[in-house]
């Protein structure tokens, strides 16, 4: 099969606005060309772009699918595709002059048992070792790289040497963070980079979501909002240096953001997008069991690889996106004429799955198996042998008639841990010491009645399995705090993930009264009447007989999923402070050791709960 042809584009020259407007009146924008056709009439260069995104420290295998994924298998697939791209059989529509690059769209690491292995080990992190072996040509920075704050990100990047191609981000300002600023000076972080393939200069520009401060803990790193302007500025610098093939590698956190960005750009040949977890593929692609091609919400149609968008000049631009966790290698193959114009997309472009089973099984890369996968496995298996506490009582974590419908002692334990950790860290983060804590039942993952006896570090990851960081909303108005609790009990009697577990207060509710209704932005559509009384542990009344009493605001500890409106909690844009690197799992582990002295007593955590949440009799 030959190329899927694209409309041709002009030379990379600055266009006069008047000339562009005049030409647009005479010709369709997609057909406007300032250059002559390639004299040889065919492609002068074929570039294979291999890519992935959101590795998220899934170094061993894909979650719950041990026969797929894993960075050692991923490396073998990349090596095979590199060979095919440059030394494999030349197919119809491809040039004899060929090149290949490997790009990452960010979110390389993520909190969890596997990244804990890196944190305990120290630099170079296992994720850094893996990325160095893979020999990326450029890497974007995602939001999760900042989850543990600038220091851990600096440690991660410091695992590379100055001969390594940089992390690219055109819209991030690192000037106020000394450690990261030093890495900019060392050129391990850059706004863009240039690689040479077969005498062709290929420019790579990076972009990171401008919502960084809302999503993670970037410290003093500024995510500048004028993404299109800054990206275009880098593109223009590259074209002024004679670069006529330009790639944007982005982590805008949602493919919709890339769709909004591309029409504002020009002279970008392709976009390698990350952060949205969409699977773009053809019907011929071999997918992991259980995976499906993503559907375009606006059309209901399957999203094909690559997605074609139209830029500012009317040129069609391919946008590639695949899921993360080392489950697939994206392979986008484009052919260019001698002036760097895209002639078409090779029809074999598609995600390639990373498999340990026939018919496409691969042998893991020996170096990564020995130096990354095996030590991470040893660490995670060791979590099951590290006892953090012994419980004198059973801990109720079942969902039905448990953590999603009523107070339980496991819910009490986890919210006490949230409150204790937030209080210990409040001064360091410059926030008011929290008075109360709130945990959504859906964030407790065990779905079991944990027997009395030892509680291991692995158990804490099972109880608190998500990437939720301890957060504080320091100034919650009392009326809004009642709305937050109304949301929490609005689905009773149905078991629902929003049902709360609390610390630092007691409250009553009447399930027979009107339930609150809110939209996904936290706006109250129907005021709730279920919450009847709320009293802080120091005796301060917040609500009496369903009426909010006047008084000071409340400082609330929770985690970032809830604080950002997860489970429709109406925090509604209140300022929050995320405690970098402190997950609710780590808060629980620390609480068991430092606050409880390794013992969970029946007195502190009776099996039926301690009366923090009760049904009103009225």
N, C-alpha and C positions, 0 to 999 in steps of 0.2 A: 504493500500500500504506500501511496505517496503522502505528501504533506497535506494537512488541512490548511488551505491558504488563508491568509489574513490580508486585509487592505494594507497597502504600502504606505510608509511614512517618509517624511522628508529628512534631509540632512540635519545634524544637530547644530543648527545656527540660530542665533537670536532673531526672532521674527519681528519685523516692524508691525506694530498694532494695526496701522492703516492698511498695509499690504495683506495682512491676515484677514482683516474684515472684508476687503475687496474680493480676495480669493474665495472666501467662504460664500460670497454671493454667487460666484460663477460655477463652483464645483461642490459636490458633496464633500463634507469635511473628511470622511474616511478615505476618499480617493485623492485628496490633494497631495501632490508630491513635488518637492523642489528639485529632485535629483533625477538623473537619467537611469533607466533600467540597468541592471548589472550587465556588463558587456558580454559575459559568458552565458547569460541567460539562465543560470541555475544558482543554487545556494553556494556561497563562498565559505560558509562556516556553520557548523552545527554544534550547539551547546546543550549538554545534558546538565540539568540542575537537579541534584539529589538533595533532599531536605527532610527535616523532621521538626517537631515542636513538642513542647510540654513533656520532656523526658521524665520530670517530676520524681527523680530518684528511683524509678522503677527499674533498678539495675538487674535484678535477678530474673524476673519474668513478668508478663502482663498480669494485672491483678486477677486472682482466681482462675487464671488460665496458665498453668505451669508449662504447658507444651508450646507456648507462643511468647513472643517478645523476649525481653532480656537484652542487655547491652552487648553481651558477647556474641549472641546470634545476630544482632543488628549490625555489628561490625563486619561479620562475614558477608551479609547481604550487600552492604555498602561496597565492600571490596569487589564482589562479583559484578555489581552494576558499574563500578568504575572501569573495570576491565572491558565490559561490554560496550561502554560509551566511547572508548578510545581505541581499543584493539579488537573489538568484536566485528562481526560482519557488517559492512556498510549496506544499509537498506535504501530502497528507492526513496528519493527526495532528500537524502542526507548528503552532506559534503564530505569529501575525503579529508578535509581539514576539520578536526573535531577536538572538543575540549569538554571538561567536566569540572564542576564545582560542588562542594558540599556545604550546606547552610543550615543553621538552627534558628528557629523563630523564638527561642527563649523559654523561660520556665524550666530550666534544666533541673533544679532541685526543688524539693518540697518536704515539709515536715512529715515525719512518720518514722517507723522503725528503721528503714534503710538509710535515711539521711542521718538518723541518730548515730549510726555507725561512723559516718564521716565526722560528726561533731565530737564524738568521743575520741576518734583518732587524731583529729586536727589536720591542718594543711600538710600536703595536698589532699583535698577531699577525694573520696572515691569517684565522685562525679567529675572532678577535674581530671583525674587520671584517665577516665574513660574518654572524655572529650579530646584530650591531648592525643590519645592513641588514634582516634577517628580522623584527626587532621582536618578539622573544619576550615573552610576558607573565610568564614565570618559568622558571627553569632549575634543575634539580637538579645536585648535584655527584656525579660518579661516582668510581670508584677511579683511573682513568687520569689525572684532573686532578692527582693527587698524584705521578705517576711521576717527575717531575723535581724534586720537593721543593716546599716552600711558596713559595720565591722565584719560580719560574717560574709557579706558579699565581697568585701575586700580580701578576706582570707581565701574565698573560692577563686577569685581571679588571680590572686598571687600564686596559685598552684600552676600557673602557666609561665613560660619565660618570654623574653622580649622578641624571640624569633617567631612566636605564635601569632597568627592573624588576630585582629582585635575583636572585641565586643563593640557593636556599632549602635549608636543611638543619636540621631540628629536633634532630638527635642529634649534631651536631658541635660541639665546644668549641674555639674558636680563640684563647682567652685567652692562651695561652703563646707564640703566634707573632705578634710585633708587627706585621708587614706585613699579615697577614690580619686581625688584630684591628682595625687602622685601617680596613680595608674594611668590617668590621662596623659600625664607628662611622659610616662614610659611607653606610650602608644599602645597599651593593652586595652584601652577604651578609646574609641574615636567616633567621630560623626559619620564617617564613611571610610571605605578602603578600596584599593584597586588591586586586582590580581591579573596576571598575564597567562593566557592560554593560547598557545600556538601563534604568538605574536599579536594576539588580540587583547586589548585592554578592556577589562570588565570591571565596572564600578558597582559597588554594593553599598547601599545606604540603609541605615537602620531607623526604626521608629518604634516608640513605646507608648502605651496608653497614657493619655494626659490625665487620667483619673487615678494616678498612682497613689496620691495621698489619701484617697477615699478607700483604697483597696488593701493597702499594706503599710509598711513602716519605713519609708525612704529617708527618714531623718531630715537632713537639710538639703537633700537632692531635690531639685525642682523639675517637675515634669511640665514643660512649657505647652500651653494649649494650642498655639498656632502651628499645628503639626504640618499642615499642607505647605505653609510658607517656608518652614524650616527644611522640610524634605526637598522642596523644589529648589531652595537655595543650594543644597548640597548637589542636587542633580546638575544644576547650572555650572557649578564649580568643576564637576567632573567632565562635562561636555566641553568646557573651555580648555581643559587639559587634553583634549583629543580622544576622550573616552566615548565610544559610540554604542556600547552595550551597557545598559544600566538595570540593576535589579534592586527592588525595594524589598527588604526583609523586615516584616513588621510583627509586632505583638500588640495589637490594638484591643485584644481581649474579646473581640466579636467580629465575625465576618461582615456584619452590617456596617461597622466602622470603616473597613476597607472599601466597601461599596460606596460609601459616602466620600471617601478620600480620593479615589482614582479619578473621578471626573474633574477634580481640581488640579491635577498634575499633567505634565507633558514630558515627553522624552524618557519615560520609564517603560522598559520593555516587558517587564513581568513583575508580579508581586508574589512573594512567598509569605503567606499569612499564618499567624499563630494565635493561640489563646482561646479560640472559639470552640474547639473540639468537634468541628464538623468533619464529616467524612464525605469528600467529593470523589466520585469514582465512576467508571463506566460499568455497564452490565457484565463486561468480560472480566473485570477485576476479581481476583481470588481474595475473599475477605475472611477475617477471623470468624469462627463460629459465633453466632449471635449478633454480629455487627450488621448494620444496614446502612445504605446510602442515605445521607441526610436529605431532608425535604425543604425546599424553599418555602418559608411561611407565607410569602406574598402570592405565590402561584400554585402551591401544592405539588410542584414538579420536583423530581429528584435532581440534586445538584451534581452536575457532571464535572469531571476533572479534565482540564481546568475550567473555572468559571470565566466567561468573557465579559469584560466591562469596557466602557468607552471613556477615553480620557478627554482632557480639555480641548485637544486638537481634533477630536473625532476619530482617533485611532483606537482599534480594539486591542485591549491589554489582557493577557491571560493571568488569572489569579488562582494560585494553587493552595489548597488547605487540606490537611489530613489530621486524624486524631493523634494523640500523643502516646506516652508511656512505652516508646520503642516497639510499638506494634506494627508499624509500617515505615517503609522508606518511600517518600514521594519521589517520583521521577518525571520531570517535565523536560521535554526535548523540543528545542526550537531551532529553526534554521534561519540564517541571516544572509543578506546579500553583502557585497563588499563595502557598502556604506553603513552597515549596521542596522539596516531595516529588517524587521521581522517578516519573513516570507510565509511562515506557517508553523503549526504545531504538529509534531509527529503523532500519528494515531496510536502509537504504543505508549504514549504518556499515560501514566496511571499510578496509583499507589501499589507498592509491592509489599506483601505481607511478610512478617518475620516469623518463620515457622520452624518447629522442631519435629513436625510430623510429615509423612509423605502426602502428596507427591513433591512438595517443595521444601523438604527438610534440609536444614543447614547445620553444619558442625560449628559450635561456638568457637570464637577466636581464642586460642590458647592463652595468650597474654592476659586478656581481659578476664577470662575465666579464673586464672590463677591469682591475679592481682586485684581484682575488683569483686567478681561474683562470689568466689569461695569465701573470702574474709567477711563479706557482708552477710552471707548465709550463716556463717559461724556466729556472728554477732547477734543476728535476729533469733537464732535458735537458742542462744544463751539467755535471751530475755525471759524465756520460760523457766529458767532455773534460778533467776534472781528474785528472791522473796522480799517484798517491800513491807508487808504487814501480815498479821494473822487476824482474822475476823472471828469474833466470838459468836456472831449471828449470821444467819443467811441474809444475803443482800438482794433485794427485789429489783430486778431489771427487766422483767417481762413487760411487753408492750400492752397487751390486752389485760384489763383489770390490774394494771400496774402503772408504769411510769407515764403513760399517755392518758390516764384517767384519774389518778389520785397521787397524793404524796406517798413517796416510798423512802426507805432508809438509804437506798443507793442514790436516789435523787438528792436527798439531804447531804449525803457525803460529798457528792460532786459539787453542789452549790456552795457548801462550806469551803471546799478547796478553792473555788473561784474567788470567793470573798476574801479568804486569807491571803492568797497570792496577790490580788489587786491591792489590798491594804498595805502589804509589805512593799509594793512597788510604786505606790501612788506618789510619794514625795519625789522619787527619782524622775517620774514622768510629769511632774508639775500639775497634778490633778487633785481635786478634793478627795479625801479619803472616803471610799464608798461605805455607805451605811447598809446596803442590801445587795443581794446577788440574785440573778435569775438565770435559769438554764431551761432550754426547751427540751421536752421529753424526747423529741425526735433526734436530738443530738447524743442520746445515750444509746450505744449500739449493741449491747450484749444480747438483748431479748432472751434473757434466761434468769432463773433464780440461782444466784451464785451460792454454793454451799459454804457453810462455816469452814474456816481453815485458812491455808496460806493464800495470799494474793500476790501474784508475781508482777513483774514489770510488763510482761506480755499482756496480762489481764488488764492493765491500765490502758493499753492501746486498744483492746477490745471494747472496754467501757467507753472510751473517748476516742473514737476511730477517725474523726474528721479533722481537716486542717482548719481548726477554729482557734483563734488567738484571743487570749484574755483581753478584754476591753473595758473601758469605763466611760459612761455617759455622766459627766460630773454635775450637770445642772438640769435635772428633769423636773419641769413644773408638776405640781401635785395633780392637776387635772389630767395631764398627759400620762402620768404614772398610773392613774386609775384606768385610762384607756388601754395602756399596755397590759394591765391585768385583765381587763375585759376581753381583749383579744385572746389572752391565754386560756380562758374558760369558755370561749364562744362556741366551741364545737361539742362540748359535753351534751349528751352522754356518749357520743362517738369517740373512740380512741383516736387521738390526733396528735401529730408531732409538736403542735404549738402548746400543748398542755404544760404548765410550768412546774418546775421544782425550784424552791426558793430558800434563801437564807437571810437572816437579819430582820425578819418580819413574820407576822402571822396575818392571814386574811381569811375571810369567809365569803362564800358566794351562794347564790340561790339559782340552781339550774332551771327553775320553772319560769324565771323572769326573762325579759327580752334579751336576746343575744346581740352583741355588737356585730356590725358588718363593716368591713374596711376594704378599700381597694389595694392594689399591689404597691401603691405609693404611700400607704399608711393613712390615707385620708378616711375619716370616719363617715360612713354613709348612713348607718343607723346606730345611734348612741346605745350602748349597752346598759342594762340595769341589773346585771347579775352580781357584781361585786358590792357587798354590803358593808364590810368593815375591813380596814387595813390599819395595823398598829405595828410600829417599829419595835425592835427588841428593847429599846430604852424607854418604852412607854409612850412615845409620841404618836398621837392619833393622826392619821391621814384621811381616812374615810370613816364616817359614822352614819349608819342607817342609809347607806347609799349616797350620802352627800359628801363632797370633798370639802375638807376644812382648810381654811386659809393658813398659810405658813410658808416656811422656807422650801426651796427646791430640794430634791433628793439626789444623791450621788449613787448611781447604779452600776454595779459590776456585772458583766455578762461576757459573752464572747462576740467576735466581730460578725458572725453570721446573723445573730439575733439583732445586734445593734444596727446593722445595715438594712434591716427590714425583712430578714428571712422569716418564713412562716407568718408573713404579714404583720409582724410586730410593728406597731406605729411609733417607732422612735422618730420618724418623719424629719430627717435632716438635722436632728440634734447633733451638736459637736460631740465626737467620740475620740478617745485616745486609745490606740492599740498598743499593747505592750510587746515590743518587738521580740520575737523568738520564744515567747512564753505561751505555749499551746495549753489548752485546757487539760490535755493528757499530762503534760509536765506539771501543771498545777496540782493535779491529783496525786501524782507520784511524790512530789515534794511535801504535800500535806500529810500523806501517810507516814512519811519518815520524820519530818521536822516538827509537825504539829501534834500528831497522834502518838508519836513514839513507837511506831510499828504495830500498834494494837487498835483494832476497831471494837469497841465495847458495846454490849447490849444496852448499857445505860445511856451512852451517847447516841446510839443509833438503833432504837428498838425496831423490831421487824415491821410493825404497823405504822411507823413514822412517829414523829414527836408532836403532832398537832399543829403544824405550821399552816396547813390548808384544811379548812373544814367547811361543811355544808351548813349554810344558815338555816335556822329553824323557822324564821318568819315566813 
